[in-house]
Amino acid sequence: MQLYEKSTQKERKQPVAYEQNIILIMEAFELSGWDPAPKERDYIKEWSNMGFETDVLVEACNRTMDSINEANFMYANCILKEWKRRGVHNMEDVIELDQKYYSRKFPAQKK
C-alpha cells in the first residue's frame, strides 16, 4: 500500500513542476501572461521530462533571447538537446561546460 501512495505523490508533483516550468519559461521568453501554443506546450513538456533542473531550462531560454532576441522554442530546444548530449543536469554543469568552451576558444596567452 505504501508503494501506491508514494507513486501517487510523485504523480501529483509532476504536473505542478510542469505548470511551474510553463510560467518560468514564458517569463524567460518575455511572454508573461500568454498561454503557450500547443506546439510550445509540447516543447515544455519534453524539456520537463529531460531531467534538467528548472533553472537550466530558464537559462536555455535566456541564452536564446540573448542570441536571437526572440522567443524561439526550436532554438532553445537545440541548446537543451546539446546540453543533454553532453551530460548537463544542473547549472553547475552548464558553468563547467562554459568554462571548458571558453578555455578552448580563448587559451591563455603565453608570454
C-alpha positions in Angstrom: 0.0 0.0 0.0 2.9 2.4 0.7 4.3 2.0 -2.8 1.0 3.1 -4.3 0.9 6.2 -2.0 4.5 7.1 -2.9 3.8 6.8 -6.7 0.6 8.8 -6.3 2.5 11.6 -4.5 5.2 11.6 -7.2 2.5 11.8 -9.9 0.9 14.8 -8.1 4.2 16.7 -8.0 4.9 16.2 -11.7 2.1 18.3 -13.1 2.9 21.1 -10.6 6.5 21.1 -11.8 5.4 21.2 -15.4 3.0 24.0 -14.8 5.7 25.9 -12.9 8.1 25.3 -15.8 5.5 26.8 -18.2 5.3 30.0 -16.1 9.1 30.4 -15.7 9.8 29.6 -19.4 7.2 32.1 -20.6 8.7 34.7 -18.3 12.2 34.0 -19.6 10.9 34.4 -23.1 9.3 37.7 -22.0 5.8 36.3 -22.7 4.4 36.6 -19.2 0.6 36.3 -19.2 0.5 34.5 -22.5 -0.7 30.9 -22.9 1.7 28.8 -24.8 0.5 27.4 -28.1 0.1 23.6 -28.3 3.5 23.1 -30.0 5.2 25.3 -27.4 3.5 23.2 -24.6 4.9 20.1 -26.3 8.4 21.6 -26.1 8.0 22.5 -22.5 6.6 19.0 -21.7 9.6 17.4 -23.5 12.0 19.7 -21.6 10.4 18.9 -18.3 11.0 15.2 -19.0 14.6 15.5 -20.0 15.9 15.5 -16.4 17.1 19.1 -16.2 16.6 21.3 -13.2 14.2 24.2 -13.9 17.0 26.8 -13.8 18.7 25.1 -16.7 15.5 25.3 -18.8 15.3 29.0 -17.9 19.0 29.5 -18.8 18.5 28.0 -22.2 15.6 30.4 -22.8 17.7 33.3 -21.6 20.5 32.4 -23.9 18.0 32.1 -26.8 16.8 35.6 -26.1 20.4 36.9 -25.8 21.4 35.3 -29.1 18.5 36.0 -31.4 16.3 38.5 -29.5 13.2 36.4 -29.8 11.3 33.7 -28.1 12.2 30.7 -30.2 11.3 27.3 -28.8 13.2 25.5 -31.6 16.4 27.4 -30.8 16.1 26.7 -27.1 15.4 23.0 -27.9 18.7 22.8 -29.8 20.5 24.2 -26.8 18.9 21.8 -24.4 19.4 18.7 -26.7 23.1 19.6 -26.9 23.4 20.0 -23.1 21.6 16.7 -22.6 24.1 15.1 -25.1 26.9 16.5 -23.0 25.5 15.3 -19.7 24.3 18.6 -18.3 21.7 18.3 -15.5 22.1 21.5 -13.4 23.6 25.0 -13.6 26.9 23.7 -12.2 27.2 21.5 -15.3 26.3 24.5 -17.5 29.0 26.6 -15.9 31.6 23.8 -16.2 30.7 23.3 -19.9 31.0 27.1 -20.5 34.4 27.2 -18.8 35.7 24.3 -20.9 34.4 26.0 -24.1 36.0 29.4 -23.3 39.3 27.8 -22.2 39.5 26.1 -25.6 38.3 29.1 -27.6 40.5 31.6 -25.8 43.5 29.8 -24.4 45.7 31.7 -22.0 48.4 33.6 -24.0 52.0 32.6 -23.1 54.4 35.5 -22.6 
